[in-house]
Amino acid sequence: MSEELTSEQIAQHYSAAMDSVNLINAVIASPDDYADDETILNRNADHLRLVVEWDFWTTEDMTPFTDAITASGV
């Protein structure tokens, strides 16, 4: 992403990515609740892989993203 983002926009991107983190954690905690969606972990881990590569991050903690990618096992 080459456009200049405001701190509010960056915070929105971070929050949206945390939705994927939280979903991955929920699937791991209760896999039966998500049995009807076989690609849920893959889609959300792929999303986070893209997110961590964006070039506008400054001091944001990427640990929840990388931990969720690892935990997803995909």
N, C-alpha and C positions, 0 to 999 in steps of 0.2 A: 504494500500500500504506500504509494508515494505522496498522497495528499497530506497536507498539514492538518492534524486533528486537534481539537480542543481537549483540555483535561477532562471535561464532561463526557466527550465522545469516547475517550480512552476508557473512562470508568464504565461506560455503558458496554463497551466491548468486553471488558474484564468480567462484568456481571453476567453477561450472556454466556461467556465461556464457563463461568462457575455453574451455570445451569447444567452444562454437559458434565462437569465434575460431579455435581450432586446426583445426576441421573445415573452415571456410571456406578457411583457408590450405592445407590438404591438398588440397582440391578444385582450387584454383587451380594448385597445383604438379603435380598428376597428374589432370587432368580425365577421362582415359580410365578411371581406376579407379572413377569415380562415374557413368559414362555411363548406367547403368540407373536412376538417380534424377534425373530432370529438375528436381525442385523443391528439391533439397538446399540450394542457395545461397539461394534465396528464403526458405525456412523459417528458416534460421539467421540470415540478415540481419534478417528480421522479428522474430525472437526478441531479437536485440541491440537493435533499435530500441525495443522495449518496455523492455528492461533499463535502458538509459541514462536513461529517463524516470522510473524509480522514485525516490521522494523520500527514501529512507533513506540514500543514499550520503553519505559524509562526505569523506574525503580520498583515496578510491580513484581510481586512474588509469583514466580512461575511454578513453584514447587507443587501447589495443588494440581496444576495441569499435568505436569510430568508424572506425578504420583498416580493420578487417575489413569493416564495412558498405560503405565506399567501394570497397575492393578487390573485393568481390563483384560489383559492377557492376549490382546490382538495387535 
